[in-house]
Amino acid sequence: MAVARVNGTSLTYTDQGTGDPVILVMGTGGPGHIWHLHQVPALLAAGFRVITFDNRGLSPVPGPPPEIDDLVGDLAGLAETLCGGRSRFVGVSMGAHVVQELMLQRPELVEAAVLMATRGRPDHFRARLAEAEAELNFGPVELPAASGAALRAVLSLSPHTLNDESNARHWLDLFELFPTSKAVMRAQSKLEIIDNRLDDYRTIEGRCLVVAFEDDLITPPHLGQEVATAIAGAGYARVAKCGHYGYLEQPDEVNSLIVDFLSVTGRTRPS
């Protein structure tokens, strides 16, 4: 991975392909290489140049945890440094929130955006969940690996996945083997506590598609649809049989939505 110095910090990134640039923005606690499982190959096959990176806070650094504006500045700096400015963006969860704020603060940088598993306001349950996760991450308690894996599975995956014996075993083993770092979650978890931004999003004029995942407990479809309604002309799609990790549970359908939407903007897909 290469390193870019932007917005007063260093970001590790990958840059593949030679077409129009697409920058993929991961959610809380997730490294950029997660995109390489499914989304990067699909976008490269469609003829795009694809950039992934690790959000600030993924590696513990001295100083206070980053604010959302820090991540927006990082993303803007990365687009300017690597792409000379205007790019396409795909964000999921916290990453979608960052892209939404970029569309407000630096609209000239956004050619088009896909916003997955997103929301524009807190509701009571999601606000309490974010506060509880922050309290756990900043407290002395360390969940046993099996407990942490089970909790992550329940919050992030669809019942359709968990009710399949083989899939459930695979995901639980994976989560137990690769738990999310508590240090990383300390740095990024408070970014999940958001204000109501829907009125601000009504001023966004950029072209975007909101993608919701049917069984998502963390960012349920009705909250994503509110974002699509607030942004004039935004598209909306709902993917069945997947939870918050829908881009991993139903990658073929998600990739088709991303590629088809981004391919419309000023380019011709390869034959």
Secondary structure, DSSP 8 states (H G I E B T S, - for coil): -EEEEETTEEEEEEEE-SSSEEEEE--TT--GGGGGGTHHHHHHHTT-EEEEE--TTSS--SSS---HHHHHHHHHHHHHHHHSS-EEEEEETHHHHHHHHHHHH-GGGEEEEEEES--SS--HHHHHHHHHHHHHHHSS----HHHHHHHHHHHHS-HHHHTSHHHHHHHHHHHHHS---HHHHHHHGGGG-----HHHHTT--S-EEEEEETT-SSS-HHHHHHHHHHSTT-EEEEESS--TTHHHHSHHHHHHHHHHHHHTTT-----
